[in-house]
Amino acid sequence: MPVEHVLARRQSIGKHMRDARLHANLTQETVALRADIRIATYSRIENGHASPSLDTLIRIAYALDVPLADLVR
């Protein structure tokens, strides 16, 4: 997969995370604590600067109370 596609995918996942978080009226800190990840890590993923592992993405979806598919659509 070309690098551009990877970067676009990262940004898309981050946008879906942000949308779900704001819809739930949660802070990044709250989601990170619920997902048991560092706040800086959550922020980097949400801002499209890091790619989460599948395990981390599942924990984030659970913390946001949304289906995993909603984050990767």
N, CA and C of each residue as an Amber inpcrd file, in Angstrom:
protein
   219
   0.8520000  -1.1740000   0.0000000   0.0000000   0.0000000   0.0000000
   0.8990000   1.2400000   0.0000000   0.6270000   2.1790000  -0.8740000
   1.4360000   3.3980000  -0.9300000   1.3590000   4.1840000   0.3830000
   2.4200000   4.8770000   0.6920000   2.5190000   5.6510000   1.9270000
   1.3650000   6.6420000   2.0500000   0.9790000   7.2570000   0.9450000
  -0.1070000   8.2340000   0.9840000  -1.4060000   7.6110000   1.4950000
  -1.6460000   6.3650000   1.1160000  -2.8580000   5.6730000   1.5520000
  -2.8040000   5.3760000   3.0410000  -1.6200000   5.0060000   3.5170000
  -1.4520000   4.7190000   4.9440000  -1.7080000   5.9870000   5.7510000
  -1.1340000   7.0950000   5.3150000  -1.3200000   8.3550000   6.0170000
  -2.7850000   8.7990000   5.9940000  -3.4320000   8.6350000   4.8540000
  -4.8470000   9.0080000   4.7460000  -5.7000000   8.1340000   5.6620000
  -5.3740000   6.8560000   5.7470000  -6.1220000   5.9230000   6.6040000
  -5.9670000   6.3030000   8.0630000  -4.7280000   6.6460000   8.4460000
  -4.4410000   7.0780000   9.8110000  -5.2850000   8.2980000  10.1760000
  -5.3240000   9.2550000   9.2620000  -6.0920000  10.4800000   9.5100000
  -7.5870000  10.1840000   9.5820000  -8.0560000   9.2690000   8.7630000
  -9.4590000   8.9010000   8.7710000  -9.8480000   8.2630000  10.1080000
  -9.0380000   7.3520000  10.5880000  -9.3050000   6.7070000  11.8730000
  -9.3140000   7.7570000  12.9770000  -8.3380000   8.6490000  12.9530000
  -8.2690000   9.7100000  13.9540000  -9.4980000  10.5990000  13.9370000
  -9.9780000  10.9250000  12.7490000 -11.1800000  11.7670000  12.6260000
 -12.3970000  11.0590000  13.2070000 -12.5390000   9.7710000  12.9180000
 -13.6670000   9.0110000  13.4570000 -13.5760000   8.9170000  14.9820000
 -12.3560000   8.7570000  15.4920000 -12.1670000   8.7330000  16.9390000
 -12.5900000  10.0670000  17.5490000 -12.1140000  11.1650000  16.9600000
 -12.4420000  12.5000000  17.4710000 -13.9560000  12.7410000  17.4300000
 -14.5730000  12.3860000  16.3030000 -16.0160000  12.5750000  16.1780000
 -16.7740000  11.8020000  17.2600000 -16.3800000  10.5520000  17.4840000
 -17.0440000   9.7230000  18.4970000 -16.8010000  10.2870000  19.8960000
 -15.5950000  10.7400000  20.1450000 -15.2580000  11.3000000  21.4570000
 -16.0620000  12.5630000  21.7250000 -16.1160000  13.4540000  20.7540000
 -16.8560000  14.6990000  20.9370000 -18.3550000  14.4390000  21.0590000
 -18.8570000  13.4830000  20.2810000 -20.2740000  13.1100000  20.3660000
 -20.6160000  12.6090000  21.7710000 -19.6830000  11.8920000  22.3880000
 -19.8870000  11.3610000  23.7350000 -19.5250000  12.3840000  24.8120000
 -19.0750000  13.5720000  24.3760000 -18.6940000  14.6400000  25.3010000
 -17.6010000  14.1870000  26.2760000 -16.5720000  13.5340000  25.7310000
 -15.4620000  13.0360000  26.5290000 -14.1870000  13.7880000  26.1790000
 -13.2590000  13.8260000  27.1090000 -11.9400000  14.3970000  26.8430000
 -11.0130000  13.2980000  26.3530000  -9.9200000  13.7010000  25.7350000
  -8.9100000  12.7250000  25.3320000  -8.4020000  11.9700000  26.5540000
  -8.2300000  12.6750000  27.6500000  -7.7300000  12.0440000  28.8720000
  -8.6720000  10.9490000  29.3600000  -9.9660000  11.2200000  29.3440000
 -10.9430000  10.2350000  29.7910000 -10.9050000   8.9820000  28.9250000
 -10.8620000   9.1710000  27.6180000 -10.8210000   8.0200000  26.7120000
  -9.5320000   7.2320000  26.9180000  -8.4140000   7.9320000  27.0370000
  -7.1340000   7.2580000  27.2380000  -7.1420000   6.4440000  28.5270000
  -7.6770000   7.0190000  29.5850000  -7.7500000   6.2940000  30.8540000
  -8.6430000   5.0610000  30.7320000  -9.7800000   5.2150000  30.0760000
 -10.6930000   4.0760000  29.8810000 -10.0500000   2.9870000  29.0260000
  -9.2560000   3.3950000  28.0500000  -8.6110000   2.4400000  27.1430000
  -7.3030000   1.9030000  27.7090000  -6.8820000   2.4490000  28.8430000
  -5.6330000   2.0520000  29.4970000  -4.4200000   2.2660000  28.5860000
  -4.3810000   3.4670000  27.9830000  -3.2200000   3.8670000  27.1880000
  -2.7890000   5.2520000  27.6410000  -1.5690000   5.6190000  27.3100000
  -1.0700000   6.9400000  27.6730000  -1.8510000   8.0090000  26.9050000
  -2.0650000   9.1280000  27.5710000  -2.7890000  10.2380000  26.9460000
  -2.0540000  10.6980000  25.6900000  -0.7280000  10.7750000  25.7500000
   0.0550000  11.2030000  24.5860000  -0.1360000  10.2460000  23.4260000
  -0.2290000   8.9630000  23.7170000  -0.4470000   7.9660000  22.6690000
  -1.8120000   8.1670000  22.0350000  -2.8280000   8.3480000  22.8770000
  -4.1780000   8.5810000  22.3480000  -4.1830000   9.8180000  21.4590000
  -3.5850000  10.8780000  21.9210000  -3.5510000  12.1240000  21.1660000
  -2.8680000  11.9460000  19.8150000  -1.7440000  11.2350000  19.8010000
  -1.0230000  11.0000000  18.5430000  -1.8800000  10.2000000  17.5650000
  -2.6090000   9.2160000  18.0650000  -3.4690000   8.4090000  17.1930000
  -4.6150000   9.2720000  16.6650000  -5.2710000  10.0100000  17.5570000
  -6.4090000  10.8270000  17.1400000  -5.9940000  11.9070000  16.1390000
  -4.7820000  12.4130000  16.2750000  -4.2960000  13.4620000  15.3690000
  -3.6450000  12.9030000  14.1060000  -3.6840000  11.5800000  13.9400000
  -3.1760000  10.9620000  12.7190000  -1.6700000  10.8610000  12.6410000
  -0.9960000  10.9600000  13.7950000   0.4600000  10.9050000  13.8090000
   1.0030000   9.5300000  14.2070000   0.1070000   8.6050000  14.5310000
   0.5400000   7.2590000  14.9190000  -0.5330000   6.2630000  14.4940000
  -0.1060000   5.0570000  14.2020000  -1.0270000   3.9760000  13.8440000
  -1.2160000   3.0690000  15.0530000  -2.4450000   2.8770000  15.4900000
  -2.6660000   2.0080000  16.6490000  -2.5940000   0.5350000  16.2590000
  -2.2000000  -0.2770000  17.2220000  -2.2820000  -1.7210000  17.0090000
  -3.7630000  -2.0950000  17.0490000  -4.0820000  -3.2800000  16.5840000
  -5.4690000  -3.7360000  16.6120000  -5.9730000  -3.7810000  18.0500000
  -5.1670000  -4.2630000  18.9660000  -5.5410000  -4.3370000  20.3720000
  -5.8720000  -2.9460000  20.9150000  -5.0440000  -1.9720000  20.6120000
  -5.2670000  -0.6070000  21.0750000  -6.5360000  -0.0340000  20.4560000
  -6.7380000  -0.2770000  19.1890000  -7.9330000   0.2260000  18.5140000
  -9.2000000  -0.3890000  19.1030000  -9.1590000  -1.6540000  19.4550000
 -10.3040000  -2.3140000  20.0940000 -10.5760000  -1.6810000  21.4530000
  -9.5210000  -1.4250000  22.2240000  -9.6910000  -0.7990000  23.5410000
 -10.2500000   0.6110000  23.4140000  -9.8120000   1.3500000  22.3980000
 -10.3190000   2.7040000  22.1760000 -11.8070000   2.6480000  21.7990000
 -12.1700000   1.7490000  20.9140000 -13.5810000   1.6130000  20.5280000
 -14.4330000   1.2860000  21.7530000 -13.9430000   0.3940000  22.5920000
 -14.6710000   0.0360000  23.8150000 -14.7890000   1.2530000  24.7300000
 -13.6970000   2.0110000  24.8780000 -13.7000000   3.2060000  25.7350000
 -14.6650000   4.2610000  25.2160000 -14.8180000   4.3330000  23.9050000
 -15.7310000   5.2930000  23.2930000 -17.1570000   4.7540000  23.2030000
 -17.3150000   3.4590000  23.5050000 -18.6120000   2.7840000  23.4320000
 -19.1880000   2.8370000  22.0150000 -18.3200000   2.5390000  21.0430000
 -18.7300000   2.4660000  19.6400000 -18.2050000   1.1630000  19.0450000
 -18.8590000   0.6450000  18.0290000 -18.3320000  -0.5430000  17.3520000
 -16.9840000  -0.2210000  16.6890000 -16.1000000  -1.1690000  16.6920000
 -14.7910000  -0.9890000  16.0370000 -14.9680000  -0.5380000  14.5860000
 -15.9570000  -1.0770000  13.9240000 -16.2070000  -0.7240000  12.5100000
 -16.4480000   0.7680000  12.3270000 -16.9970000   1.4340000  13.3400000
 -17.2350000   2.8710000  13.2310000 -15.9340000   3.6570000  13.1600000
 -14.8800000   3.1360000  13.7280000 -13.5980000   3.8430000  13.7180000
 -12.8090000   3.6010000  12.4480000 -13.0350000   2.4660000  11.8000000
 -12.2280000   2.1250000  10.6260000 -13.0080000   2.2030000   9.3200000
 -14.2080000   2.7400000   9.3570000 -15.0260000   2.8330000   8.1350000
 -14.4420000   3.7930000   7.1400000
